Amino acid sequence: MKLSIIGTGYVGLVQGTVFADTGNDVLCMDVDEKKIKNLQKGIVPIYEPGLEEMVRRNMNEGRLRFTMSLKTAVESGEVIFLCLPTPQSDDGSADLSRVMMVAEQIADIASGQKVIVSKSTVPVGTVDAIKQIMRKKGKSNVDVISNPEFLKEGTAVADSLKPDRIVVGTSNKHVMEIMNELYTPFVRTGNPILFMDERSAEMTKYAANSFLATKISFMNELANLCEKTGADVDLVRKGMGTDPRIGQQFLFPGVGYGGSCFPKDVKALIKTAQEHEYEFRVLRAVDDVNERQKRMLVKKIRRHFGDQMKNKVITVWGLAFKPQTDDMREAPSVAIINGLLELSVKVRAHDPIALANAKLLLSKEVGFYENNYEALKGADALVVVTEWNEFRRPDFDKMKSLMKKPVIFDGRNIYDPKVMKEKGFVYYGMGRGERS
């Protein structure tokens, strides 16, 4: 099948590459000249395990190409995927200006039978708006459908190859057959392709992300309460997670969620509710809790050091919003580091992958280190913000010898408090039974 992908961000590049890997002829289009030229050389602009190898293989085999020409992409593709950014506007809503602009341009170019697939995360009613654009331009042969993505950064390639489910919003039987043919290679183990109306498909994306964000904020609130009561949230988590009605995923407390999806999607769904004269109280609380949680570690650090914060050297391990990605969007590390700098702390930072992106966001006062142990020399404390695997089993004796004071603030609960105490560390976790 001839496919065109408009936008080569996480979703567009990963999905386009995976489609090519199953034998489709894929043309990816973007207006970013530098990005396209690099992709044409096999240079991938994002860190995503397994992606670069797959891009190069499919390019070499002639199934994956890149262009800056929207006209070429529209004329080439039978199915055109819109994988465009929908950033958060000042009022919390999703900014659809890029999506609508490209839709207008496609309407001017398209001829013959086409299927436009809305893959971007967009509010309910966006597909209807794009359909209206096509009708105004007399494009009766252009079908518009919703097909939200459910990729997780760090495992996006695996998620595309073996999706939990495929959601398709359309009532057109012919288009259903096309989408079924396209996605059948990915669901051979029996995971469903769910067909529904366009508005329900659009809502499903926001509902899924917002519910997962709700689980995270609930656990963060629970962790804060555990500290006050002397309970250990890690044990509570295990007791909860064995209940099949609850499940074990997204029950890990920490320093708040970040990234390109959860913060934006929660706020966008709150805004959608407001536009329909409904107050989504639960989600407003989820958002408020998350913003507060990002600063919780700073409060713990300040409580430990008291009025002796100035010029303290604090090392931060982990800057990306989650492991296996270099994405710094809405990363809790930014709020934590900025909070420490406001207290006149000297901050040293290390991340296995995200240093380059972090340098674009964080103050020049921050010292950036390629090696995690180098960043610990003379430190008064270590703050773990991102749970990279390489941080889980470090050389604690070496750490203790490098640090001025053996103090750890574990924002992801990756260490055992009893082991830390035995090794001579002062240890603070999230909800690990410490009474405030």
Beta strands, then each sheet from edge to edge (+ up, - down):
strand 1: 2-6
strand 2: 25-29
strand 3: 64-67
strand 4: 79-82
strand 5: 114-118
strand 6: 142-146
strand 7: 166-169
strand 8: 193-196
strand 9: 313-317
strand 10: 346-350
strand 11: 367-369
strand 12: 381-384
strand 13: 407-410
strand 14: 426-428
sheet 1: 3+ 2+ 1+ 4+ 5+ 6+
sheet 2: 7+ 8+
sheet 3: 11+ 10+ 9+ 12+ 13+ 14+
end
